[in-house]
Amino acid sequence: MNLSRRIFAAGALCLASTFVQAENLYVSQWLPEGHPISAVMQDWAKQVEKSTEGRVSLQTLPQPVTNPAGHYNAVRDGLADIAMTVIGYTPGRFPLSEIAEMPLMADSAEANSVAFYRLAEQNPPIMDEYKDVKVLALFSHGPGVVFNSQKPVETLDDLRSLKFRVGGGVVNDVAKLLDANTALKPATESYELLSTGVMDGVWLPFESLVTYKLDGLIKHATVFPGGLYSSTFIVVMNKDRWNALSKADQAAIQALSGEPYSRALGQAFDKRDAEGRALAERSGIQILAAPEPLVKEAEARIEPLQQRWIELARSRGVSEPEQKIAAYRAEARAQ
């Protein structure tokens, strides 16, 4: 074989080897176009491709492989390689993670997201709830607000007189303890539920006014310190696809994931919350700080949620759960 042929053969072999090593991961995304979380996930994908020198790339599928609640199982079962879902869309499945959804807990999505990931990372019983997937991020949206189209909500009686959409998880338990009239529906259905009069209001963060274009339907917003609830989210990867990656590529992806990724996702929600609140003010939505008697009554009624978590955490091997709740609240309320 002459020299030129040897060079060509060597180049072809190198290209073939590179092709075999390349991993194209498929992402299923159900959020609407322009959602801040979608933008952060896309930026993360670009960073992954850069940090792995192109050996790992991510491609978003043209359509989600299932409904929002089904994405955890879809990734676990290999229908998609990576996806995000709302933890509370499958109530009771991940009970130790409910600490991040507790009422009056967090004043910002960033603080709550970082506290959530750190707690799970430092307490294996919490992270073990997701042992059948690779966890890339754990995060929450901003403080949950009571929005409605009918009247100011200043008392529990006001709250109970209206029909609300809620998202699932701890927020369902909050609604029951407050005797509120609620229905479990995805956030993506909020506009239709409000515009058709099926629901009088929704429990969502301020970002939803922008994301789901609800500003023309909402007239009143009642804001609780630390939020009446938070919803938590998880970004997961199929475990077999993760294990198939080289150790070097796993290390590169992990450096971009975990706490940094959770923080970035929380920051995106906070930024959109600020935009949503500004939109509410421009739109003439009446924003009311929940009166102290309402906050105190709500606080008393939701106390069983905290005790339930403490007892469950202790039974599953989480040490000093009372102290962990207090420390978590202090961290999640930090600005």
C-alpha positions in Angstrom: 0.0 0.0 0.0 1.5 3.4 -1.0 1.8 6.3 1.4 -1.3 8.2 0.2 -3.5 5.1 0.7 -2.1 4.5 4.1 -2.9 8.1 5.1 -6.5 7.7 3.7 -7.0 4.4 5.5 -5.8 5.8 8.8 -8.1 8.9 8.4 -11.1 6.7 7.6 -10.4 4.5 10.6 -10.2 7.6 12.8 -13.5 8.9 11.5 -15.1 5.6 12.0 -13.9 5.4 15.5 -15.2 8.9 16.2 -18.6 8.1 14.7 -18.9 5.0 16.9 -18.1 7.0 20.1 -20.5 9.8 19.4 -23.8 9.7 21.4 -26.9 11.5 20.2 -29.3 11.9 23.1 -33.0 12.6 22.4 -34.9 15.1 24.6 -38.6 15.1 25.0 -39.9 18.6 25.8 -43.6 19.4 26.6 -43.2 23.0 27.7 -44.6 25.7 25.4 -42.2 27.5 23.1 -40.5 30.4 24.8 -40.7 29.0 28.3 -37.7 30.1 30.3 -37.0 26.5 31.5 -36.9 25.3 27.9 -34.3 28.0 27.1 -32.1 26.9 30.1 -32.3 23.3 29.0 -31.3 24.2 25.5 -28.3 26.2 26.8 -27.3 23.3 29.0 -27.4 21.0 25.9 -25.0 23.3 24.1 -22.7 23.3 27.1 -22.7 19.5 27.2 -21.8 19.3 23.5 -19.0 21.8 24.0 -17.6 20.2 27.2 -17.6 16.7 25.6 -16.0 18.1 22.4 -18.9 16.9 20.4 -18.9 13.3 21.6 -22.3 13.9 23.2 -25.0 15.9 21.5 -28.7 16.5 22.4 -31.6 16.7 20.0 -35.1 17.8 21.0 -37.8 15.6 19.5 -40.4 17.4 17.3 -43.2 16.2 19.6 -43.2 15.1 23.3 -43.4 11.3 23.6 -46.2 11.5 26.2 -48.2 13.8 28.4 -46.4 16.0 31.0 -47.0 13.5 33.9 -45.7 10.6 31.9 -42.2 11.9 31.2 -40.4 10.3 34.2 -41.6 6.8 33.2 -40.9 7.6 29.5 -37.2 8.3 30.3 -37.0 5.3 32.7 -38.4 3.0 30.0 -36.2 4.5 27.2 -38.9 6.3 25.1 -36.7 9.4 25.5 -33.2 9.8 26.8 -33.7 13.1 28.7 -36.8 15.0 29.9 -38.2 17.3 32.6 -41.3 16.6 34.5 -43.3 18.0 37.5 -42.7 15.8 40.6 -46.1 16.5 42.0 -47.9 15.3 38.8 -47.6 11.8 40.3 -48.7 12.5 43.9 -47.3 10.3 46.6 -44.6 8.7 44.4 -41.7 10.8 45.8 -42.9 11.7 49.3 -39.5 12.8 50.7 -39.1 15.4 48.0 -42.3 17.1 49.3 -40.2 19.2 51.6 -39.5 21.6 48.7 -43.2 22.1 48.1 -44.2 23.0 51.6 -46.3 26.1 52.2 -44.7 29.4 53.3 -41.2 27.8 52.7 -39.4 29.8 50.0 -39.3 33.3 48.7 -37.4 32.5 45.5 -37.1 29.7 43.0 -33.3 29.9 43.0 -33.0 29.6 46.8 -35.5 26.7 47.0 -33.9 24.9 44.0 -30.4 25.0 45.5 -31.7 24.0 48.9 -33.7 21.1 47.4 -30.8 19.7 45.4 -28.4 20.0 48.3 -30.7 18.2 50.7 -31.3 15.4 48.2 -27.6 15.0 47.5 -26.7 15.0 51.2 -29.5 12.5 52.2 -29.4 9.3 50.2 -33.0 8.3 51.1 -34.3 11.3 49.3 -32.2 10.8 46.1 -33.0 7.1 46.2 -36.6 8.0 45.3 -35.2 8.4 41.8 -32.9 5.4 41.7 -34.2 4.1 38.4 -33.0 7.2 36.5 -30.0 9.5 36.5 -31.0 12.8 38.2 -29.6 15.9 36.3 -31.4 18.6 38.3 -34.0 19.2 41.0 -35.7 22.6 41.1 -38.8 24.5 41.9 -40.8 27.4 40.5 -41.3 30.6 42.5 -43.7 31.1 45.4 -47.2 29.9 44.5 -49.8 32.7 44.2 -53.6 32.6 44.5 -55.0 34.1 41.2 -58.6 34.5 40.3 -61.0 36.4 38.0 -63.7 37.1 40.6 -62.8 38.9 43.8 -60.0 39.6 46.3 -59.1 36.7 48.5 -58.7 38.1 52.0 -60.1 35.2 54.1 -60.5 31.5 54.0 -64.2 32.0 53.2 -63.2 34.0 50.2 -60.9 31.1 49.1 -63.5 28.5 49.7 -66.1 30.3 47.6 -64.1 29.9 44.4 -63.0 27.0 42.1 -59.2 26.7 41.5 -56.9 24.7 39.3 -53.9 23.2 41.1 -51.0 21.2 39.9 -50.6 18.2 42.1 -48.3 17.1 44.9 -48.3 18.9 48.3 -50.5 21.6 46.8 -53.4 19.1 46.8 -52.9 18.5 50.5 -52.8 22.2 51.2 -56.0 22.7 49.3 -57.7 19.9 51.4 -56.5 21.3 54.7 -57.8 24.7 53.7 -61.1 23.2 52.5 -60.6 24.8 49.1 -62.5 23.7 46.0 -59.7 22.6 43.6 -59.1 20.3 40.6 -55.8 18.7 39.6 -54.9 19.9 36.0 -51.7 20.6 34.2 -50.6 24.2 34.0 -50.8 24.1 30.2 -54.6 23.9 30.5 -54.9 27.0 32.7 -55.9 29.4 29.9 -58.8 27.1 28.7 -60.0 26.5 32.2 -60.2 30.2 33.0 -61.5 31.4 29.6 -64.3 28.9 29.6 -65.3 29.6 33.2 -64.7 26.0 34.3 -62.4 27.4 37.0 -62.5 30.8 38.7 -58.8 30.8 39.4 -55.4 29.1 39.5 -52.7 28.5 42.0 -49.5 29.3 40.1 -46.4 31.6 40.4 -46.3 35.0 38.7 -44.4 33.6 35.8 -47.5 31.9 34.6 -49.1 35.2 33.6 -46.5 35.5 30.9 -45.9 31.8 30.1 -49.6 30.9 29.7 -50.9 34.4 28.7 -53.3 34.7 31.6 -53.0 38.4 32.3 -56.2 39.2 30.4 -58.2 36.6 32.4 -56.9 37.3 36.0 -58.1 40.2 38.1 -56.9 39.4 41.6 -53.7 37.9 43.1 -53.2 37.1 46.8 -49.5 36.6 47.7 -48.4 34.6 50.8 -45.0 35.1 52.4 -42.9 32.2 51.2 -45.7 31.2 48.8 -48.8 29.2 49.5 -46.9 26.3 47.9 -44.2 25.5 45.4 -44.1 22.9 42.7 -41.0 20.9 42.2 -39.4 19.6 38.9 -36.8 17.1 37.9 -34.6 16.7 34.9 -33.8 13.0 34.4 -31.7 10.9 32.0 -32.2 7.2 31.1 -29.9 5.2 33.3 -28.7 2.9 30.6 -27.8 5.7 28.3 -25.9 7.4 31.1 -24.0 4.2 32.0 -23.1 3.8 28.3 -21.2 7.1 28.3 -17.4 7.2 28.9 -16.2 8.1 32.4 -14.8 11.3 30.9 -18.1 12.4 29.3 -20.0 11.5 32.5 -17.7 13.7 34.5 -18.0 16.6 32.0 -21.8 16.3 32.1 -22.0 16.0 35.9 -19.9 19.2 36.3 -22.7 21.0 34.4 -25.5 19.3 36.2 -26.6 18.9 39.9 -26.5 22.1 41.9 -25.3 24.4 39.1 -28.0 23.2 36.7 -30.7 23.4 39.5 -29.6 26.9 40.3 -29.8 28.1 36.7 -33.3 26.6 36.3 -34.5 28.3 39.5 -32.9 31.6 38.4 -34.9 31.4 35.1 -38.2 31.0 37.1 -37.3 34.0 39.3 -36.5 36.2 36.2 -39.9 35.2 34.6 -41.6 35.8 38.0 -40.4 39.4 38.0 -41.6 39.8 34.4 -45.0 38.3 35.4 -45.4 40.6 38.4 -44.6 43.6 36.2 -47.1 42.4 33.7 -49.7 42.1 36.5 -49.1 45.7 37.6 -49.4 47.0 34.0 -52.6 45.0 33.4 -54.3 46.4 36.5 -54.4 43.1 38.4 -55.0 43.8 42.1 -52.1 42.3 44.0 -52.9 41.8 47.7 -50.5 40.7 50.4 -52.3 38.0 52.3 -53.7 39.5 55.5 -51.9 38.3 58.7 -55.0 36.5 60.1 -55.3 34.5 56.8 -51.6 33.7 56.9 -51.8 32.6 60.6 -54.9 30.4 60.0 -53.3 28.8 56.9 -50.1 28.2 58.9 -52.0 26.4 61.6 -54.0 24.3 59.3 -51.0 23.1 57.3 -48.9 22.1 60.3 -49.8 18.4 59.8 -47.9 18.4 56.5 -44.6 19.2 58.2 -45.2 16.6 60.9 -46.0 14.0 58.2 -42.7 14.7 56.4 -40.7 14.5 59.7 -42.2 11.1 60.6 -41.7 9.7 57.1 -38.2 11.0 56.8 -37.2 9.4 60.2 -38.8 6.1 59.2 -36.7 6.1 56.0 -33.4 6.8 57.6 -33.1 10.6 57.3 -31.3 11.7 60.5 -32.6 14.6 62.6 -35.6 15.5 60.3 -36.9 18.3 62.6 -33.6 20.1 62.3 -33.4 19.5 58.6 -36.8 21.2 58.0 -35.7 24.2 60.1 -32.4 24.5 58.3 -34.1 24.0 54.9 -36.6 26.8 55.6 -33.8 29.1 56.7 -31.8 28.4 53.5 -34.9 28.5 51.1 -36.0 31.8 52.6 -32.6 33.4 52.2 -32.3 36.1 49.6 
